[in-house]
Amino acid sequence: MKSIEQPQTKGLPPGKPIALIIILAIFSLGVFIAVYEHWMDSLYEQVELQQRQNLIQVVSLARNAVEPVLRRVRSGEISPAEALKQIRLHVRTMTYTDQYGKNYIFMSSYDGTMLVQPFEPQKELTNQWDLRDVHGRYIIRSLVQAARSYPAGSFVRYYYYLPGVHAPQEKLAYVVGLPELQCYIGTGMYMQQAIREQREILSRVQYSAIGLLLVVLIPVTAAILIILNRNRLLLKEVMTRRRVETELKNSEAKFRSIFENAVEGIYQSAPDGRLINVNPALAHAVGYESAREMIESGIGIDYYYVDNADRERLVQALHEKGVVKDYVLRLKRRDGSIAWAKSNAHVIRDEQGNILYYEGSVEDISARREAEQTVRRLAAVVRHSRELVNLAEMDGRMVFLNETGSAMLGIDQDEVETTTIMQVVPGQWKDLLEREVLPALEKAGGNWEGDLQYVNLKTGALTDVHALFFTIDDPEAGDRRYLVNISLDVSRHKQAEDKFMKVFMLAPDGIVITRMRDGLIIDTNLGFEEISGWKRGEAITRTSLELNFWADPADRVFLTEELKAGRDVLQREFRFRRRDGTVREGIYSARSIQIGGELCLVFVVRDITDRRRLEDDRRKLELQLHHSQKMDAIGQLAGGVAHDFNNILTGIQGNASLMKLDYDPEHPHYHRLSQIEEQVVRGANLTRQLLGFARGGKSEVKTVSVNELIRKTAQFFLETRRDIKADLGLDDGIFTVEADAGQIEQVLLNLFINAGHAMPKGGELSIRTTKERLSQAEAKAFETSPGDYVKIAVSDSGVGMDHETLSRIFEPFFTTRSQQGGTGLGLASAYGIIRNHGGAIHATSEPGRGATFSIYLPSSQNKVAQQDQAQTKGWRTGSGSILLVDDEPTILDTASSLLNTLGYTVYQAASGQEAVDAYREMHDRIDLVILDMIMPGMSGSQTVETLKTIDPEVKVILSSGYSLEGEVKKVMETGCRGFIQKPYIISELAEIVHQVLHP
């Protein structure tokens, strides 16, 4: 049986699939590598192009920011050194943020000195000419070469250390030269980090392709993994690019802020004239509301040139040099008006040298050109002025002399710079020039004005001049000064002026001559020096406003208006201010006159301050005398009333004391009689106030309880005003005060009465006492001393007071109740009493809200002396004979009864003469004389003198309704044994009689 043969299938060699896979893998890898390299190169170019644009924008903005300083250097306003100092300070503040954080603008000089390096400040002002990177490239030399070769801007690559990173990084820098200062400014960005991120991404893709060859046995799995891994990497790449784009946008926003807020016009234009970008300053300068409106108008930059040739010359210069500085042209605004402008521009090119756009700044110089024209016109005026105008070096060598000066001095124009001032001043005037003029001009801002003589160098003729010398600074070099001399030929007026000056200078009144057009003082006399304190040389060339002469500006306004109306001012009173600041009273007359064709003002002033003061003093003395006489009369009247009232009270007191003897202290009548005695004491206090007023307000200070004094005074007041309710908030813990109780009671009563007037229909009266400690500041406000005080606050619910009334309530004789009989003395006396006690008083009030008076009295640590009730068993009794002398029958009767009760024998006399007669007859039986001071006929003092002639050892006790002052005190000094003031109570009478008879 034949075996059946199976057909053999011819398969692929085992190595072919592998080879095919390897070939496919190699092909795929080759394609991948090619695409990778192309994409990587494209990405590098894109990233680098973006970085280059950013660098150009940053440095261009920095360059435009320092342009104003460079213009000042080019114009000679400042020196290069000063400009370099200002630019360094400005550049140091120019920082921005890129993908690595905070970046900066650096600055170096062409000799290699590092001028600005914020991240390495230790290198500033050091020479870095030999600084090299890791590849041996000289960094500073490369930057200097680029700045010198392409001042408009150039790129340089080198390796440098990124802050915080130890390995060197590739850095792309862009620099712009500043030839005026022999330096450059620039900035750089590190490229390696951005490129590294892209390289890492693609390297991982490359490694994945290589891995495909290693896992060829599982191509599908490997392919899936590669695809997934690639997608992940591509996503990361997208995120990285987005982050870079965001950071670039943020950086661009900051650069845009500088661009938008620049004060000069800034523009970017395409080579065909199309505007790419303008800032608001330029848009506003040519008449647009915004930069966007200007760009969207579609009008090219050629339109704004008045002369198209200016545009062509500018572009040609840019093509040849790359930069144009201070190019002056005329610009046409949107409304058709013309403006002069100055432009600085440069070309921005790519690496191949192709023009990307033009960039520049525009400054409106219309005002400057107009000023320059004005200066030229003024120069023409000076050249043809009728006054000599001379400009000289500080050593006297002439630099300029106008035509009038040439004729006056006999100097041709070609001889000016070889002539000195000393040559044209005659010998007798040279000493004045060296002694006064030159020293005055050595000071900054110094000047000298006065009369001189000049000699004509050709003819020898002398010319009298009025000269003004002063110094000015050279506008081109601030450290250089010139001497200016302006002289007026006054020869024809000299003789007439000499005569006038003798009269003018010796006049006793102050005389001032000023120019009407500007108020400048031309001359003053010696009288004005005496009156105003301003020396003649100081006042001349100034105005009355500069002298601060008018104390009241309204007086000057009045004078000006009168003169404008063509009227003279005669004998008008006013106030003026001397040089030392004192204000004086004066009287002036003013009249306009023509002097040398110039309208001037003659002002004559007389100081009447002393005369006015004498008149015021005389009036014050008359008023004081009248017031003194009036007060003396009132004082005498008050004293007389007090004396008579005390006599009455003495009778009441005596009878009350005698009646108390008939009652036991528990009897109701005894209590009522004690109240009568208390009221007598209060009445005596009132008379004591009258007596104090009569003798000049002297007080009797004792330790006083404020609360007790308030209670008694308030009770007395409230009994007369039943329609007023009182709220007493008295602090029991307050201290006592050292005061005259009667005067403080008067103050309180005045305040209560004042409150009652404010509440005619009744109301509420609040009285509070508290302890207060016044600080230094509070005491100063109250014009008293710091420390512990007792505060008394009296408030009412009355009509209140407005601010004007409140400010005057403590003025003497000020009253709002003159129609109702008010005198205006109540609050004034209260104020004086409190101030005399070392305290303070002030008031607060508003209309319709009542008023509050606050009193501050210094507190005391002393206690109030306790007064024992006068009991019969405590009286000092005695024996002896007493002659009682008084012209009041009631006092004779009551005092006699009191003395009899005390055990004494009493003889009565109703006058001084009766007393003398009785004593002459019974002096051997009379042990004591109680004598009233005020009696008709023979007075108390005369009676004492007569009694002493009878018996030099006579014992006399004086008694008076007056206090121990004046005449009473004089009589006491003659040898009287004691004094008792009416009204006296039995205990006081018993004590003093016992002391005299039984010492």
DAZI-V515954 format. One record per residue. N is the residue number from 1. RES is the residue in one small letter. PHI is phi in whole degrees, 0 to 359 (none if undefined). BURIAL is # if it has 16 or more other C-alpha atoms within 10 Angstrom, else .. Layout:
N&RES&PHI&BURIAL / N&RES&PHI&BURIAL
This chain:
1&m&none&. / 2&k&281&. / 3&s&286&. / 4&i&275&. / 5&e&264&. / 6&q&280&. / 7&p&294&. / 8&q&269&. / 9&t&278&. / 10&k&271&. / 11&g&268&. / 12&l&288&. / 13&p&302&. / 14&p&304&. / 15&g&278&. / 16&k&294&. / 17&p&302&. / 18&i&294&. / 19&a&296&. / 20&l&299&. / 21&i&298&# / 22&i&296&# / 23&i&298&. / 24&l&299&. / 25&a&295&# / 26&i&295&# / 27&f&298&. / 28&s&299&. / 29&l&295&# / 30&g&296&. / 31&v&299&. / 32&f&299&# / 33&i&295&# / 34&a&296&. / 35&v&298&. / 36&y&300&# / 37&e&295&. / 38&h&297&. / 39&w&293&. / 40&m&297&# / 41&d&297&. / 42&s&297&. / 43&l&295&. / 44&y&300&# / 45&e&296&. / 46&q&293&. / 47&v&298&# / 48&e&294&# / 49&l&298&. / 50&q&296&. / 51&q&296&# / 52&r&298&# / 53&q&299&. / 54&n&297&# / 55&l&298&# / 56&i&298&# / 57&q&297&# / 58&v&298&# / 59&v&292&# / 60&s&297&# / 61&l&296&# / 62&a&296&# / 63&r&297&# / 64&n&293&# / 65&a&293&# / 66&v&266&# / 67&e&302&# / 68&p&303&. / 69&v&291&# / 70&l&297&# / 71&r&299&# / 72&r&294&. / 73&v&291&# / 74&r&296&. / 75&s&278&. / 76&g&88&. / 77&e&293&# / 78&i&227&# / 79&s&279&# / 80&p&302&# / 81&a&296&. / 82&e&295&. / 83&a&297&# / 84&l&299&# / 85&k&296&. / 86&q&294&. / 87&i&292&# / 88&r&302&# / 89&l&299&. / 90&h&290&. / 91&v&293&# / 92&r&299&# / 93&t&272&. / 94&m&273&# / 95&t&237&. / 96&y&208&# / 97&t&240&. / 98&d&243&# / 99&q&292&# / 100&y&259&. / 101&g&117&. / 102&k&280&. / 103&n&242&# / 104&y&211&# / 105&i&258&# / 106&f&256&# / 107&m&207&# / 108&s&219&# / 109&s&273&# / 110&y&293&# / 111&d&269&. / 112&g&98&# / 113&t&284&# / 114&m&283&# / 115&l&265&# / 116&v&223&# / 117&q&209&# / 118&p&301&# / 119&f&278&. / 120&e&226&. / 121&p&300&. / 122&q&294&. / 123&k&273&. / 124&e&296&# / 125&l&66&. / 126&t&247&. / 127&n&274&# / 128&q&247&# / 129&w&300&# / 130&d&262&. / 131&l&291&. / 132&r&238&# / 133&d&270&# / 134&v&293&. / 135&h&263&. / 136&g&85&. / 137&r&278&. / 138&y&283&# / 139&i&289&# / 140&i&294&# / 141&r&296&# / 142&s&295&# / 143&l&294&# / 144&v&295&# / 145&q&299&. / 146&a&295&# / 147&a&292&# / 148&r&286&# / 149&s&287&. / 150&y&229&# / 151&p&302&# / 152&a&289&# / 153&g&145&# / 154&s&203&# / 155&f&260&# / 156&v&220&# / 157&r&253&# / 158&y&197&# / 159&y&253&# / 160&y&211&# / 161&y&267&. / 162&l&289&. / 163&p&307&. / 164&g&89&. / 165&v&241&. / 166&h&280&. / 167&a&279&. / 168&p&293&# / 169&q&237&# / 170&e&290&# / 171&k&233&# / 172&l&255&# / 173&a&245&# / 174&y&234&# / 175&v&235&# / 176&v&232&# / 177&g&279&# / 178&l&239&# / 179&p&302&. / 180&e&300&. / 181&l&250&# / 182&q&57&# / 183&c&206&# / 184&y&220&# / 185&i&234&# / 186&g&189&# / 187&t&206&# / 188&g&214&# / 189&m&229&# / 190&y&276&# / 191&m&271&# / 192&q&295&# / 193&q&294&. / 194&a&296&# / 195&i&291&. / 196&r&298&. / 197&e&299&. / 198&q&293&# / 199&r&294&# / 200&e&296&. / 201&i&297&# / 202&l&286&# / 203&s&295&. / 204&r&295&. / 205&v&296&# / 206&q&297&# / 207&y&296&. / 208&s&295&# / 209&a&296&# / 210&i&294&. / 211&g&297&. / 212&l&300&# / 213&l&292&# / 214&l&284&. / 215&v&243&. / 216&v&298&# / 217&l&288&. / 218&i&234&. / 219&p&297&. / 220&v&293&. / 221&t&298&. / 222&a&298&# / 223&a&297&# / 224&i&299&. / 225&l&298&. / 226&i&297&# / 227&i&298&. / 228&l&297&. / 229&n&296&. / 230&r&294&# / 231&n&301&. / 232&r&296&. / 233&l&294&# / 234&l&296&. / 235&l&297&. / 236&k&297&. / 237&e&298&# / 238&v&299&. / 239&m&297&. / 240&t&296&. / 241&r&296&# / 242&r&297&. / 243&r&297&. / 244&v&297&# / 245&e&296&. / 246&t&297&. / 247&e&296&# / 248&l&295&# / 249&k&295&. / 250&n&297&# / 251&s&296&# / 252&e&297&# / 253&a&297&. / 254&k&291&. / 255&f&296&# / 256&r&297&. / 257&s&298&. / 258&i&297&. / 259&f&298&# / 260&e&290&# / 261&n&260&. / 262&a&296&# / 263&v&281&. / 264&e&268&# / 265&g&288&# / 266&i&231&# / 267&y&217&# / 268&q&227&# / 269&s&227&# / 270&a&286&# / 271&p&303&. / 272&d&276&. / 273&g&95&# / 274&r&291&# / 275&l&284&# / 276&i&268&. / 277&n&204&. / 278&v&220&# / 279&n&263&# / 280&p&302&# / 281&a&299&# / 282&l&290&# / 283&a&299&# / 284&h&294&# / 285&a&296&# / 286&v&259&# / 287&g&105&. / 288&y&259&# / 289&e&287&. / 290&s&211&. / 291&a&294&# / 292&r&298&. / 293&e&298&. / 294&m&293&# / 295&i&292&# / 296&e&289&. / 297&s&293&. / 298&g&76&. / 299&i&280&. / 300&g&283&# / 301&i&293&# / 302&d&300&# / 303&y&299&. / 304&y&276&# / 305&y&270&# / 306&v&296&# / 307&d&246&. / 308&n&299&. / 309&a&297&. / 310&d&299&# / 311&r&296&# / 312&e&295&. / 313&r&295&. / 314&l&295&# / 315&v&296&# / 316&q&298&. / 317&a&294&. / 318&l&295&# / 319&h&295&. / 320&e&279&. / 321&k&252&. / 322&g&86&# / 323&v&209&# / 324&v&229&# / 325&k&237&# / 326&d&52&# / 327&y&274&. / 328&v&268&# / 329&l&208&# / 330&r&253&# / 331&l&250&# / 332&k&255&# / 333&r&280&# / 334&r&299&# / 335&d&276&. / 336&g&93&. / 337&s&288&. / 338&i&253&# / 339&a&224&# / 340&w&275&# / 341&a&219&# / 342&k&234&# / 343&s&239&# / 344&n&237&# / 345&a&215&# / 346&h&210&# / 347&v&261&# / 348&i&254&# / 349&r&241&# / 350&d&272&. / 351&e&293&. / 352&q&276&. / 353&g&89&. / 354&n&284&. / 355&i&285&. / 356&l&275&. / 357&y&192&# / 358&y&260&# / 359&e&225&# / 360&g&192&# / 361&s&236&# / 362&v&229&# / 363&e&239&# / 364&d&283&# / 365&i&246&# / 366&s&299&. / 367&a&295&. / 368&r&293&. / 369&r&295&. / 370&e&295&. / 371&a&295&. / 372&e&295&. / 373&q&295&. / 374&t&298&. / 375&v&299&. / 376&r&296&. / 377&r&295&. / 378&l&297&. / 379&a&298&. / 380&a&294&. / 381&v&297&. / 382&v&297&# / 383&r&298&# / 384&h&255&. / 385&s&296&. / 386&r&282&. / 387&e&264&# / 388&l&290&# / 389&v&235&# / 390&n&227&# / 391&l&243&# / 392&a&220&# / 393&e&292&# / 394&m&293&# / 395&d&273&. / 396&g&99&# / 397&r&289&# / 398&m&287&# / 399&v&246&# / 400&f&216&# / 401&l&213&# / 402&n&283&# / 403&e&295&# / 404&t&299&# / 405&g&295&# / 406&s&300&# / 407&a&291&. / 408&m&291&# / 409&l&262&# / 410&g&68&# / 411&i&240&# / 412&d&287&. / 413&q&298&. / 414&d&282&. / 415&e&256&. / 416&v&300&# / 417&e&286&. / 418&t&253&. / 419&t&244&. / 420&t&247&# / 421&i&296&# / 422&m&300&# / 423&q&291&# / 424&v&260&# / 425&v&257&# / 426&p&298&# / 427&g&305&. / 428&q&292&. / 429&w&259&. / 430&k&299&# / 431&d&298&. / 432&l&298&. / 433&l&297&# / 434&e&282&. / 435&r&279&. / 436&e&243&. / 437&v&293&# / 438&l&297&# / 439&p&299&. / 440&a&294&# / 441&l&273&# / 442&e&289&. / 443&k&283&. / 444&a&297&. / 445&g&75&. / 446&g&287&. / 447&n&206&# / 448&w&215&# / 449&e&222&# / 450&g&176&. / 451&d&266&. / 452&l&219&# / 453&q&232&# / 454&y&243&# / 455&v&248&# / 456&n&282&# / 457&l&293&. / 458&k&265&. / 459&t&257&. / 460&g&80&. / 461&a&292&. / 462&l&261&# / 463&t&233&# / 464&d&281&# / 465&v&226&# / 466&h&254&# / 467&a&249&# / 468&l&234&# / 469&f&249&# / 470&f&204&# / 471&t&246&# / 472&i&224&. / 473&d&269&. / 474&d&293&. / 475&p&296&. / 476&e&276&. / 477&a&222&. / 478&g&295&. / 479&d&271&. / 480&r&248&. / 481&r&237&# / 482&y&239&# / 483&l&256&# / 484&v&250&# / 485&n&231&# / 486&i&241&# / 487&s&231&# / 488&l&247&# / 489&d&290&# / 490&v&239&# / 491&s&301&. / 492&r&293&. / 493&h&262&. / 494&k&297&. / 495&q&296&. / 496&a&296&. / 497&e&292&. / 498&d&300&. / 499&k&295&. / 500&f&296&. / 501&m&295&. / 502&k&298&. / 503&v&290&. / 504&f&297&# / 505&m&288&# / 506&l&269&. / 507&a&295&. / 508&p&291&# / 509&d&279&# / 510&g&283&# / 511&i&235&# / 512&v&230&# / 513&i&245&# / 514&t&232&# / 515&r&280&# / 516&m&290&# / 517&r&288&. / 518&d&226&. / 519&g&75&# / 520&l&289&# / 521&i&283&# / 522&i&270&# / 523&d&201&# / 524&t&220&# / 525&n&255&# / 526&l&293&# / 527&g&298&# / 528&f&292&# / 529&e&300&# / 530&e&293&. / 531&i&284&# / 532&s&263&# / 533&g&86&# / 534&w&268&# / 535&k&293&. / 536&r&303&# / 537&g&293&. / 538&e&282&. / 539&a&281&# / 540&i&296&# / 541&t&78&# / 542&r&247&# / 543&t&248&# / 544&s&298&. / 545&l&292&. / 546&e&293&. / 547&l&280&. / 548&n&55&. / 549&f&283&# / 550&w&274&# / 551&a&290&# / 552&d&240&. / 553&p&303&. / 554&a&296&. / 555&d&294&. / 556&r&292&# / 557&v&299&. / 558&f&299&. / 559&l&299&# / 560&t&298&. / 561&e&295&. / 562&e&295&. / 563&l&292&# / 564&k&297&. / 565&a&279&. / 566&g&82&. / 567&r&254&. / 568&d&278&. / 569&v&246&# / 570&l&235&. / 571&q&50&. / 572&r&258&. / 573&e&279&# / 574&f&198&# / 575&r&243&# / 576&f&232&# / 577&r&245&# / 578&r&285&# / 579&r&298&# / 580&d&282&. / 581&g&95&. / 582&t&288&. / 583&v&260&# / 584&r&236&# / 585&e&268&# / 586&g&214&# / 587&i&223&# / 588&y&224&# / 589&s&228&# / 590&a&217&# / 591&r&209&# / 592&s&274&# / 593&i&218&. / 594&q&258&. / 595&i&233&. / 596&g&60&. / 597&g&80&. / 598&e&257&. / 599&l&284&. / 600&c&233&# / 601&l&236&# / 602&v&260&# / 603&f&241&# / 604&v&246&# / 605&v&232&# / 606&r&232&# / 607&d&276&# / 608&i&246&# / 609&t&298&. / 610&d&296&. / 611&r&297&. / 612&r&295&. / 613&r&295&. / 614&l&298&. / 615&e&296&. / 616&d&296&. / 617&d&298&. / 618&r&296&. / 619&r&295&. / 620&k&296&. / 621&l&297&. / 622&e&297&. / 623&l&295&. / 624&q&295&. / 625&l&297&. / 626&h&298&. / 627&h&295&. / 628&s&297&. / 629&q&297&. / 630&k&295&. / 631&m&292&# / 632&d&298&# / 633&a&296&. / 634&i&296&. / 635&g&297&# / 636&q&297&# / 637&l&297&. / 638&a&297&# / 639&g&297&# / 640&g&297&# / 641&v&297&# / 642&a&297&# / 643&h&300&# / 644&d&295&# / 645&f&293&# / 646&n&293&# / 647&n&299&# / 648&i&297&# / 649&l&296&# / 650&t&298&# / 651&g&295&# / 652&i&296&# / 653&q&298&# / 654&g&298&# / 655&n&295&# / 656&a&296&# / 657&s&296&# / 658&l&293&# / 659&m&292&. / 660&k&296&# / 661&l&294&. / 662&d&273&. / 663&y&233&. / 664&d&283&. / 665&p&305&. / 666&e&275&. / 667&h&285&. / 668&p&302&. / 669&h&296&. / 670&y&297&# / 671&h&294&. / 672&r&293&. / 673&l&296&# / 674&s&295&# / 675&q&295&. / 676&i&299&# / 677&e&297&# / 678&e&297&. / 679&q&293&. / 680&v&296&# / 681&v&298&# / 682&r&296&# / 683&g&297&# / 684&a&295&# / 685&n&296&# / 686&l&296&# / 687&t&293&# / 688&r&296&# / 689&q&296&# / 690&l&298&# / 691&l&293&# / 692&g&298&# / 693&f&297&# / 694&a&292&# / 695&r&256&# / 696&g&98&. / 697&g&82&# / 698&k&290&# / 699&s&242&# / 700&e&247&. / 701&v&276&. / 702&k&220&. / 703&t&285&# / 704&v&235&# / 705&s&272&# / 706&v&297&# / 707&n&299&# / 708&e&294&. / 709&l&295&. / 710&i&293&# / 711&r&300&. / 712&k&295&. / 713&t&293&# / 714&a&296&# / 715&q&298&. / 716&f&298&. / 717&f&291&# / 718&l&294&# / 719&e&294&. / 720&t&267&. / 721&r&232&. / 722&r&291&. / 723&d&275&. / 724&i&249&# / 725&k&260&. / 726&a&248&# / 727&d&241&. / 728&l&264&# / 729&g&251&. / 730&l&261&# / 731&d&281&. / 732&d&291&. / 733&g&270&. / 734&i&286&# / 735&f&276&# / 736&t&281&# / 737&v&228&# / 738&e&266&# / 739&a&203&# / 740&d&276&# / 741&a&301&# / 742&g&295&# / 743&q&290&# / 744&i&296&# / 745&e&298&# / 746&q&296&# / 747&v&300&# / 748&l&298&# / 749&l&296&# / 750&n&298&# / 751&l&294&# / 752&f&295&# / 753&i&295&# / 754&n&299&. / 755&a&294&# / 756&g&297&# / 757&h&296&. / 758&a&284&# / 759&m&236&# / 760&p&298&. / 761&k&256&. / 762&g&93&# / 763&g&169&# / 764&e&242&# / 765&l&242&# / 766&s&249&. / 767&i&233&# / 768&r&233&# / 769&t&235&# / 770&t&214&# / 771&k&270&# / 772&e&226&# / 773&r&244&# / 774&l&272&# / 775&s&285&. / 776&q&300&. / 777&a&291&. / 778&e&294&. / 779&a&297&# / 780&k&296&. / 781&a&295&. / 782&f&271&# / 783&e&59&. / 784&t&219&# / 785&s&260&# / 786&p&290&# / 787&g&145&. / 788&d&272&# / 789&y&224&# / 790&v&260&# / 791&k&258&# / 792&i&246&# / 793&a&247&# / 794&v&246&# / 795&s&240&# / 796&d&232&# / 797&s&254&# / 798&g&276&# / 799&v&285&# / 800&g&78&# / 801&m&222&# / 802&d&278&. / 803&h&297&. / 804&e&296&. / 805&t&295&. / 806&l&300&# / 807&s&286&. / 808&r&239&. / 809&i&295&# / 810&f&265&# / 811&e&283&. / 812&p&299&. / 813&f&70&# / 814&f&273&# / 815&t&211&# / 816&t&261&. / 817&r&236&. / 818&s&297&. / 819&q&289&. / 820&q&263&. / 821&g&94&. / 822&g&293&. / 823&t&257&. / 824&g&78&# / 825&l&257&# / 826&g&299&# / 827&l&288&# / 828&a&296&# / 829&s&293&# / 830&a&298&# / 831&y&299&# / 832&g&295&# / 833&i&296&# / 834&i&295&# / 835&r&296&# / 836&n&293&. / 837&h&271&# / 838&g&77&. / 839&g&249&# / 840&a&215&# / 841&i&219&# / 842&h&211&. / 843&a&229&# / 844&t&229&# / 845&s&193&# / 846&e&221&. / 847&p&304&. / 848&g&83&. / 849&r&236&. / 850&g&74&# / 851&a&216&# / 852&t&229&# / 853&f&253&# / 854&s&246&# / 855&i&245&# / 856&y&242&# / 857&l&242&# / 858&p&302&# / 859&s&280&# / 860&s&229&# / 861&q&267&. / 862&n&285&. / 863&k&256&. / 864&v&289&. / 865&a&293&. / 866&q&280&. / 867&q&258&. / 868&d&285&. / 869&q&294&. / 870&a&291&. / 871&q&253&. / 872&t&302&. / 873&k&288&. / 874&g&265&. / 875&w&290&# / 876&r&277&# / 877&t&265&# / 878&g&191&# / 879&s&215&. / 880&g&134&. / 881&s&250&# / 882&i&232&# / 883&l&265&# / 884&l&262&# / 885&v&242&# / 886&d&198&# / 887&d&274&# / 888&e&262&# / 889&p&301&. / 890&t&298&# / 891&i&293&# / 892&l&302&# / 893&d&291&# / 894&t&291&# / 895&a&295&# / 896&s&298&# / 897&s&296&# / 898&l&298&# / 899&l&292&# / 900&n&297&# / 901&t&298&# / 902&l&280&# / 903&g&104&# / 904&y&259&# / 905&t&268&# / 906&v&241&# / 907&y&247&# / 908&q&250&# / 909&a&217&# / 910&a&267&# / 911&s&204&# / 912&g&293&# / 913&q&295&# / 914&e&297&. / 915&a&295&# / 916&v&297&# / 917&d&297&. / 918&a&295&# / 919&y&290&# / 920&r&297&# / 921&e&278&. / 922&m&235&. / 923&h&296&# / 924&d&286&. / 925&r&256&. / 926&i&265&# / 927&d&268&# / 928&l&206&# / 929&v&242&# / 930&i&257&# / 931&l&242&# / 932&d&284&# / 933&m&283&# / 934&i&255&# / 935&m&216&# / 936&p&292&. / 937&g&81&. / 938&m&284&# / 939&s&285&# / 940&g&297&# / 941&s&294&# / 942&q&294&. / 943&t&296&# / 944&v&298&# / 945&e&300&. / 946&t&291&# / 947&l&297&# / 948&k&291&. / 949&t&290&. / 950&i&281&. / 951&d&214&. / 952&p&302&. / 953&e&262&. / 954&v&299&# / 955&k&263&# / 956&v&232&# / 957&i&249&# / 958&l&277&# / 959&s&227&# / 960&s&203&# / 961&g&284&# / 962&y&277&# / 963&s&276&# / 964&l&281&# / 965&e&217&. / 966&g&59&. / 967&e&297&. / 968&v&299&# / 969&k&295&. / 970&k&296&. / 971&v&295&# / 972&m&300&# / 973&e&287&. / 974&t&279&. / 975&g&125&# / 976&c&292&# / 977&r&271&# / 978&g&186&# / 979&f&217&# / 980&i&226&# / 981&q&267&# / 982&k&285&# / 983&p&278&# / 984&y&250&# / 985&i&262&# / 986&i&297&# / 987&s&292&# / 988&e&294&. / 989&l&296&# / 990&a&296&# / 991&e&294&. / 992&i&288&# / 993&v&295&# / 994&h&295&# / 995&q&296&. / 996&v&283&# / 997&l&279&. / 998&h&229&. / 999&p&295&.
